[in-house]
């Protein structure tokens, strides 16, 4: 993953339907050419986002939808 600054073009950001009930617990995502940008909805004025390549995003979302866990060692 890398930190990406939002480009000057208008992006179509969307919030997860699983976001918390109040507006302070949301992540927003936007699809771009080769990746997905992820940002904290309350930090969006600063233009910071994390970029995740589609090759990593798709299995992540699939696992979440199927309620599967990930066996990932922390710090690796």
Secondary structure, DSSP 4 states (H G I P E B T S, - for coil): -EEEEPPSSPP--EE-TTS-SSTTS-EEEEE-SSEEEEEEGGGGGGTEEEEEEHHHHHHHHHHHHTT------TT-
